Amino acid sequence: MPHLVLLGTGGTIASRRMPSGGSKATDSAAELAAAAGDLDGDITVEVHDVLAVNSFNLELRDLRTISDAVAHALARDDVDGVVVSHGTDTLEETAALLDLVHDDPRPVVLTGAQRSADAPDTDGPRNLRDALVVAAAPDSRGRGALVVFAGEVFSAFGLRKAHTLAAQPFANVFGGPIGRVLERPEYAFRPDARAPLARPGAAFDAVRVDLVLAYPGADSWLLDAALRAGAQGVIVLGGGAGNPGTRLTDGIARASRAGVVVGLGTRTGAGAVVPLYAGGGAVDAVHAGAVPLGAVPGTQARILLALILAEAQDAADDDAAETARSRFARLCTHADARSAPSAVL
Ligand SMILES: NC(=O)C[C@H](N)C(=O)O
């Protein structure tokens, strides 16, 4: 008789229209569980409200709160799996954190909705039911954190919200869904095992890692502003296979010299960063000190870098920036190597 914990955090799945206009997260985890209906197979669900926010308002400290709540549930022997209901806008960030620190065979499954709880065609109850079924299935064990949405199961790492309003807004840059939910999950792939990182401590809440986009005419003003604001890390999303242009590349060199860790991703949304071009291309950016992210989404690389920087800060290492930079480079390369190259390039 599988026993699950459902952690409510808000999002459209818990949102209803406000009298003043627009929808807002209001429903409790108990209300979500009730709307999902009865489950087959003697599954029992225990509900906890962790947060009630739309995910565009989440802070790093909220992500840590969610990660702590998952760890708290998994510290119990009577829990067989955890489901997190979440807004879809930044679900990929929370999913990355939960996956990176997951150190347990029991499944942690994130889900949400594209249509709010009061919409006649809301997808929340079905998504939640599917997520609970996946979390209860013995075959879901040992697969890290999972995302269940619109009948499909994705690995959390590599996930991106790739469409604003589509019924299935998610894609995984390392390949398609690893499974589908029928009466139970049917899996086609098993992601490789990866060594978990330590769960973040309080230093994580205040780490500043900014995202900067390359575009025609971009100078390094935004990157320099991030440094002035105290960023310890910056993810630059270059054009194509990671080409930032000469002026942004000059900024990357300055940031690297100042001990700021710069990650180099792509603004395309899919595919790997490949150093091919000089003259302000990824070849020069890497030479200037940027760490190529491979195909890891910039939003998720940001969470990985924040975890590493927070840990380096706690360790009070003299050479903290260089230690963090090489660790970040190693983990990005490792994340990339887990994926089929044909799916990435
Ligand atoms: N579909 C959603 O959940 C989007 C919503 N804005 C959120 O992330 O909270």
The ligand as a Tripos MOL2 file, in Angstrom:
@<TRIPOS>MOLECULE
LIG
    9     8     1     0     0
SMALL
NO_CHARGES

@<TRIPOS>ATOM
      1 N1          1.1300   27.3380  -15.7730 N.am      1 LIG1
      2 C1          1.6790   27.8960  -14.6980 C.2       1 LIG1
      3 O1          1.7610   27.2980  -13.6570 O.2       1 LIG1
      4 C2          2.2100   29.2750  -14.8940 C.3       1 LIG1
      5 C3          2.1290   30.1620  -13.7090 C.3       1 LIG1
      6 N2          2.3970   31.5060  -14.1150 N.3       1 LIG1
      7 C4          3.1530   29.7550  -12.6370 C.2       1 LIG1
      8 O2          4.2690   29.3980  -12.9370 O.co2     1 LIG1
      9 O3          2.8720   29.8000  -11.5000 O.co2     1 LIG1
@<TRIPOS>BOND
     1     1     2 1
     2     2     3 2
     3     2     4 1
     4     4     5 1
     5     5     6 1
     6     5     7 1
     7     7     8 2
     8     7     9 1
@<TRIPOS>SUBSTRUCTURE
     1 LIG1         1 GROUP 0 **** ****
